[in-house]
Amino acid sequence: MTEYTLREATNQDFELSYKIRKNALGEYVEQTRGWDEDWQLKYHKKDFDAKILKIIEVKGNPAGSLEVYSENDYLVVSGLYIIDRYQNQQIGTRIMTSIIKDAHLNSIKIKLQVLKVNNKAKVLYERLSFRVFEETEHHFQMIYKPSD
């Protein structure tokens, strides 16, 4: 099993987090609406928040990123990106399992969204007891309820 660590992000992780997002999500964005580098970079600048970002590392090397924050009575996982080199090594599953354990302890629901073309991620979340509660043109909005 691949061991990983999570470290708090800093503002210096802006470029790294963009590269991680592009590597992990780029093919799905391309399938959905096409990858526009300028637009994606502008969006990342607007969306980047080191306060909610953690960098996932394997032996000191960047392996992904995680963005989680609290909103009302929910935890929102706004991004879990594992780069291709580290996918299919249970890292994302173990991270989400840890988040789910915290949600149980605090009786908090978890929300996230997944691109409709990213079936692999949707199957993972469904296996972890997330359910689709809403759809948009490109996303499934999913929820996990500790009582389920």
C-alpha positions in Angstrom: 0.0 0.0 0.0 1.4 3.4 -1.0 2.0 5.6 2.1 1.2 9.3 1.8 1.2 12.4 3.9 -0.9 15.6 3.8 0.8 18.9 4.3 -0.8 22.3 4.6 -0.5 24.3 1.4 1.1 27.8 1.1 0.6 30.5 -1.5 3.8 29.2 -3.1 1.8 26.0 -4.0 -0.3 27.9 -6.6 1.6 26.6 -9.6 2.0 23.1 -8.2 -1.7 22.9 -7.4 -2.6 24.0 -11.0 -0.3 21.3 -12.4 -1.9 18.7 -10.2 -5.4 19.7 -11.2 -4.5 19.8 -14.9 -2.9 16.3 -14.7 -5.7 14.7 -12.7 -8.7 16.5 -14.2 -7.6 17.7 -17.6 -8.8 14.7 -19.7 -12.2 14.9 -18.2 -12.5 18.7 -18.7 -11.3 18.1 -22.3 -14.1 15.6 -22.8 -16.7 17.8 -21.2 -16.1 21.2 -22.8 -12.5 21.3 -24.1 -9.4 22.5 -22.2 -8.9 26.2 -22.6 -5.5 26.9 -20.9 -6.1 30.6 -20.5 -9.5 30.2 -19.0 -8.4 27.3 -16.7 -5.5 29.4 -15.4 -7.8 32.4 -14.7 -10.3 30.1 -13.0 -7.5 28.6 -10.9 -6.3 32.1 -9.8 -9.8 32.9 -8.7 -10.4 29.5 -7.1 -7.0 29.1 -5.3 -7.2 29.2 -1.5 -4.2 27.9 0.4 -6.3 27.9 3.6 -8.4 25.0 2.4 -5.7 23.2 0.4 -3.5 20.3 1.4 -0.8 18.8 -0.8 -0.7 15.0 -0.9 2.8 13.7 -1.0 4.4 10.3 -1.4 8.0 10.1 -0.2 8.2 13.9 -0.4 6.9 14.0 -4.0 3.7 15.7 -4.9 1.0 13.1 -5.6 -2.2 15.2 -5.5 -4.2 17.8 -3.7 -7.2 18.0 -1.4 -9.5 21.0 -0.9 -12.0 20.7 2.0 -14.0 23.4 3.8 -17.0 23.7 6.1 -20.2 25.4 4.8 -23.3 25.5 7.0 -23.9 22.0 8.2 -21.7 20.4 5.6 -18.1 19.5 4.8 -17.5 20.3 1.2 -14.8 18.4 -0.7 -14.2 20.9 -3.5 -11.3 19.0 -4.9 -9.5 15.7 -4.6 -7.0 15.3 -7.3 -4.5 12.4 -7.6 -2.0 12.7 -10.4 -1.8 9.8 -12.9 1.4 8.3 -11.5 -0.3 7.7 -8.1 -3.9 6.8 -9.2 -5.3 3.3 -8.4 -3.2 3.0 -5.3 -6.1 3.6 -2.8 -4.8 7.1 -1.8 -8.1 8.8 -2.7 -10.1 6.1 -1.1 -8.2 6.3 2.2 -8.4 10.1 2.2 -12.1 10.0 1.7 -12.5 7.3 4.3 -10.8 9.5 6.8 -13.0 12.5 5.9 -16.1 10.2 6.3 -14.9 9.1 9.8 -14.6 12.8 10.8 -18.1 13.4 9.4 -19.5 10.5 11.5 -17.8 11.8 14.7 -19.3 15.3 14.1 -22.6 14.2 12.5 -21.9 16.3 9.5 -22.9 15.6 5.9 -20.4 15.8 3.1 -21.0 17.3 -0.3 -19.0 17.1 -3.5 -19.4 17.2 -7.2 -17.9 15.0 -9.9 -17.8 15.5 -13.7 -20.3 13.2 -15.4 -17.6 11.9 -17.7 -15.5 10.8 -14.7 -17.2 7.6 -14.1 -14.2 6.2 -12.1 -14.6 8.9 -9.5 -18.4 8.5 -9.4 -18.1 4.8 -8.8 -15.6 5.4 -6.0 -17.9 7.9 -4.2 -20.9 5.5 -4.6 -18.8 2.7 -3.1 -18.2 5.0 -0.2 -22.0 5.6 0.2 -22.3 8.9 -1.5 -25.5 9.4 -3.5 -26.4 11.7 -6.4 -28.9 14.4 -5.1 -28.7 16.7 -8.1 -27.4 17.0 -11.6 -26.2 19.9 -13.6 -25.2 19.9 -17.3 -21.7 18.6 -16.6 -21.7 17.4 -12.9 -23.3 15.0 -10.5 -23.8 16.7 -7.1 -23.3 14.0 -4.5 -23.9 13.8 -0.8 -22.9 11.5 2.1 -25.1 11.4 5.2 -23.6 9.8 8.3 -27.0 8.4 9.2 -27.3 6.4 5.9 
